[in-house]
Amino acid sequence: MAKAHALQGLDSATDDKKFKVLMEGIARLKGVRQKQAPAFTLANFKRTVKSIDGKTLAGLRDRVILLLGFTGAFRRSELAALNVEDLSFSEEGLIVNLAKSKTNQYGASEEKAIFYSPDFKLCPIRTLQAWVQRLDRTSGPVFVSFRKGERLTDRRLTDKHLNLIVQRYLGPKYSAHSLRASFVTVAKLAGADDSEVMNQTKHKTSEMIRRYTRLDNVRQHNAAQKLGL
């Protein structure tokens, strides 16, 4: 409403004090808790990824989606938009260049670092390398669909497709956004500070990290465990 008025050069009713008081009253009455994609446990994620048959093209692609989405804390739109030319492999790891994202609307250079895992089945880099090798090209979309018989196409997967793939393996209550939320939660439980998490998620404030952290279990991340009794 405010945006529509601004585009027309008109004063917006949303700026009126009475409107703001009304909205605050509704928020107090109804609550403002947003529906959030749940986070999964690291143990469950590892079991799920290892259960995927990486010998098939579809299994290999889906394993990459889960591993890269989680370790890179990607938004699903970022995953869908990834191109082969955005990937830079080295002995130290993988750098993914993001040309544009939700918090990077003007296309300033933004990068994510992905690291090797000693377990091949859980290694996002080696799994991605195997997938890119099957793509057999140096440009174009990373995640694509198949024709019958697992024949590769050049059709980019949409964020809706990514959602369905995540739900196929992790369950219907999860979404592609759960990969990002779970990264934040697992990293915080492992002792990462907000600046370390923000370096990967590209959030701008610690407040957003707190919103993303799914610590619904009262025993998780609880100072009562550190009393020394």
C-alpha positions in Angstrom: 0.0 0.0 0.0 2.8 2.4 1.0 4.7 1.6 -2.2 1.7 2.1 -4.5 1.0 5.5 -2.9 4.7 6.5 -3.2 4.8 5.6 -6.9 1.8 7.9 -7.5 3.3 10.7 -5.5 0.6 10.5 -2.9 0.6 10.6 0.9 0.1 7.1 2.3 -2.4 6.2 4.9 0.2 3.9 6.4 2.1 6.9 7.7 -0.8 8.1 9.8 -0.3 7.7 13.5 -3.8 6.2 14.0 -3.0 3.5 11.4 0.2 2.6 13.2 -1.6 2.4 16.5 -4.2 0.1 14.9 -1.5 -2.2 13.5 0.3 -2.4 16.8 -3.0 -3.4 18.5 -3.6 -6.1 16.0 0.0 -7.4 16.5 -0.5 -7.6 20.2 -3.8 -9.4 19.8 -2.9 -11.9 17.1 0.9 -12.1 17.6 3.6 -11.5 15.1 5.3 -14.9 15.0 6.1 -15.7 11.4 5.7 -19.2 10.0 9.3 -20.4 9.6 10.9 -23.3 7.8 12.0 -25.8 10.4 15.6 -26.8 10.9 16.8 -30.4 10.8 19.4 -32.1 13.0 22.9 -32.6 11.6 22.7 -36.4 12.4 19.5 -36.7 10.4 20.9 -34.7 7.5 24.0 -36.9 7.3 21.9 -40.1 7.3 19.7 -38.7 4.6 22.5 -37.6 2.3 24.3 -40.9 2.7 21.1 -42.8 1.8 20.9 -41.1 -1.6 22.1 -43.2 -4.5 24.9 -41.1 -5.9 25.5 -43.5 -8.8 22.4 -42.3 -10.6 22.4 -38.9 -12.2 19.3 -37.8 -10.3 20.8 -39.0 -7.0 24.0 -37.2 -7.7 22.3 -34.0 -8.5 20.0 -34.2 -5.5 22.9 -35.0 -3.2 24.7 -31.9 -4.5 21.6 -29.7 -3.9 21.3 -30.8 -0.3 25.1 -30.6 0.5 25.7 -27.3 -1.3 22.5 -25.7 -0.1 23.3 -26.5 3.5 27.0 -25.8 3.7 26.7 -22.6 1.6 23.6 -21.4 3.5 22.1 -20.6 0.1 18.7 -19.1 -0.5 16.8 -21.3 -2.9 16.7 -18.5 -5.5 20.5 -18.4 -5.2 20.8 -22.1 -5.7 18.5 -22.0 -8.7 20.5 -19.2 -10.3 23.9 -20.8 -10.0 25.9 -21.2 -13.1 29.0 -23.4 -13.7 31.1 -20.3 -14.4 30.2 -19.0 -10.8 32.3 -21.9 -9.4 36.0 -21.6 -8.6 37.6 -24.9 -7.4 41.1 -25.1 -5.7 43.0 -27.3 -3.3 41.8 -25.1 -0.4 38.1 -25.4 -1.3 35.4 -23.8 -3.5 34.5 -20.2 -3.9 31.0 -19.5 -5.3 30.5 -16.1 -6.8 27.0 -14.6 -6.3 26.2 -12.0 -8.9 23.0 -10.9 -7.2 20.9 -11.9 -4.2 18.1 -10.7 -1.9 20.5 -8.6 0.1 22.7 -7.7 -2.8 20.3 -6.1 -5.3 22.9 -4.1 -7.2 25.1 -7.0 -8.1 28.2 -6.1 -6.1 30.7 -9.0 -5.9 29.7 -11.4 -3.1 31.3 -14.8 -2.4 30.6 -17.9 -0.4 33.4 -20.4 0.7 32.7 -24.1 0.7 35.2 -26.5 2.4 36.2 -30.2 1.8 34.8 -32.9 4.1 36.9 -36.0 4.8 33.8 -38.2 4.2 33.4 -38.4 0.4 29.6 -39.0 0.6 29.3 -35.8 2.7 31.8 -33.7 0.8 30.0 -30.8 -1.1 33.0 -30.1 -3.2 33.8 -33.5 -4.5 30.1 -34.3 -5.1 29.7 -31.0 -7.0 32.8 -31.7 -9.1 31.4 -35.1 -10.0 28.2 -33.5 -11.0 29.8 -30.7 -13.1 31.9 -33.4 -14.8 28.6 -35.1 -15.9 27.3 -31.8 -17.2 30.3 -31.6 -19.4 30.3 -27.9 -20.0 31.9 -24.7 -18.7 28.9 -22.5 -18.5 25.2 -22.5 -18.0 22.9 -23.6 -15.1 24.3 -25.9 -12.5 21.0 -27.5 -11.6 18.9 -28.8 -14.5 16.1 -31.2 -15.1 16.1 -34.5 -16.9 14.3 -36.1 -19.8 13.1 -39.7 -19.6 15.9 -42.1 -19.0 17.9 -39.6 -17.0 19.0 -37.6 -20.1 20.3 -34.2 -19.1 18.6 -31.1 -20.4 19.7 -27.4 -20.2 16.5 -26.4 -18.4 17.3 -24.7 -15.1 15.5 -26.0 -12.1 13.2 -23.4 -10.4 13.1 -22.7 -6.7 9.9 -24.7 -6.6 11.7 -27.7 -8.0 14.3 -27.3 -5.3 11.6 -27.3 -2.6 10.2 -30.5 -3.9 13.6 -32.2 -4.0 14.3 -31.2 -0.4 10.9 -32.4 0.7 11.4 -35.7 -1.1 14.3 -36.6 1.1 13.8 -34.7 4.3 10.0 -34.8 4.6 7.0 -32.5 3.7 7.5 -30.2 6.7 10.8 -29.0 5.4 11.6 -26.7 2.5 14.7 -25.6 0.6 14.8 -22.7 3.0 15.4 -25.3 5.8 18.9 -25.8 4.4 19.7 -22.2 5.2 18.0 -22.1 8.5 19.7 -25.4 9.5 23.1 -24.0 8.6 22.6 -21.1 11.1 21.2 -23.4 13.8 23.9 -26.0 13.5 26.7 -23.4 13.3 25.5 -21.6 16.4 25.2 -24.9 18.3 28.8 -25.7 17.3 29.9 -22.4 18.8 30.2 -20.1 15.7 29.7 -16.4 16.5 27.4 -14.2 14.6 30.1 -12.6 12.4 31.2 -16.1 11.3 27.6 -17.1 10.4 27.0 -13.8 8.7 30.1 -14.2 6.6 28.4 -17.2 4.9 24.7 -16.2 5.0 25.4 -12.6 4.0 23.0 -11.3 6.6 23.6 -7.8 7.6 22.6 -7.8 11.2 22.9 -10.2 14.2 19.1 -9.7 14.7 18.5 -11.7 11.5 20.8 -14.4 12.7 18.7 -14.7 15.9 15.5 -14.9 13.8 17.0 -17.7 11.7 18.3 -19.8 14.6 15.8 -22.6 15.3 16.4 -23.6 18.9 12.9 -24.8 19.8 14.2 -27.5 22.2 14.7 -25.8 25.6 17.8 -28.0 26.2 19.6 -26.7 23.2 22.0 -23.8 23.6 21.0 -23.3 27.2 23.2 -21.5 29.7 21.9 -23.7 32.5 24.2 -26.4 31.3 27.2 -24.2 32.1 26.5 -23.5 35.8 29.2 -25.9 36.9 26.9 -27.8 39.4 
